[in-house]
Structures are given as structure tokens and as C-alpha cells.
Amino acid sequence: MAQTNATDSAASVPAVLYRSVFTDTPRGVETESLDWKAANTEVGKNLRGHMDILKWEAAQAKAQAEKNVAPAGSVSNPGAAKP
């Protein structure tokens, strides 16, 4: 194959095929839809930005951990209890 001169404006160039960047985007990841105005208002409550979000995440993790703790005296794994 003959080389073409890159400075030659008359040189033939192969056509570029269009391929959307969204072709391989996963679909169905979101399980629910939120009203964007309500979501924007909720985020706007974090006046100190990232610091408020970190505190909220820590509070959520603490609440989840407390929810997962078994009550005193209960057996968390009944199959492991000895008779």
C-alpha cells in the first residue's frame, strides 16, 4: 500500500463511522425515580457541602449498625446454639 503525504489536502481519508457513547451504557440500574426538584432541595440543605454529607453517611451507618444488633439474650444464629 502506498503511503500518502499527510500534508496533501487532496489525500483520501477513510470515512469515520459514528458510534454513540451511550451504546454500552447499562440500563435498568436505577430502581426508583426521584423528583429532581425535591432531590435538589434535599442536597441544598447541606450548606457546608461535603462535610455535611459525610456526617449524614456516618449517622446512617450508625443507625444501620444499631438496627442489626441482636437484642440481649437472643441467639443470632439459632443453628449454632448448643442444646
N, C-alpha and C positions, 0 to 999 in steps of 0.2 A: 504494500500500500504506500502510495506516495505521501510524503509529508506536506502539509500546507503551511504557508507562511502566516504566522499569527498577526502580522501587520497588514495583510491583504484583506481589504474590506469586501472584496468580492468572493472570498473563500466560502465554500458551502459549510453549513453548520447543521448537525442533526437536530430535528425538532425536539423540544423539551416536552415531555408528557406531564400533564397536570395530575397530581395526586394529592387529595385533601389530607391535611394533617389530622383530621378527625376520623379518618378511616379506621384506625385501630384503637380508638378511644373506647374503653369499657362502657357498656350500657347496663343500666339496672343496678348500679351501685347504691344509689340513694334509696332508702326505704320509705322516706316520708318527705313531704314538701312543706317548706315553711314560707309564710308570708314575708317577703323581703323587707317590707317596711317595719314589721314587728321585730325581725331579727336585727335590723339596723338600729332600732331604738334600744334593744337589749344590749348590744355591743357598745352603744353610746353611753351607757351607764358606767362603763369602765373609764372614768375620767383620767386615771393615772396610767392608762394603757396596759402594757404587758404585765406590770406588777399586779394589777387587779385581777387579771386573768389567771396568773399563777396562784394567787390566793384562793380564787374560786375553785381551781382544779384541786388544790390541796384540801379544801373543805369537802369537795365531792369524794375524794379518795378516802378521807377520814370517815365520812358518813357511810360509804360502802363497806369499809372495814368493820365498823361498828355493827352494821346490818348483818355481816357474815359471821360474827362471833356467836357461837352457840351459848345458850343460857347456862348458868352454873348448874352442875349436877347432871346435865344431859350428855348423852353419848353422841359424838359427831359421826362416828362410823359404827352403826349397830352390828355389822358383820364381824367387827374386830373385838367386840365385847366378849369377855370370858364368862362362862356360866358359873 
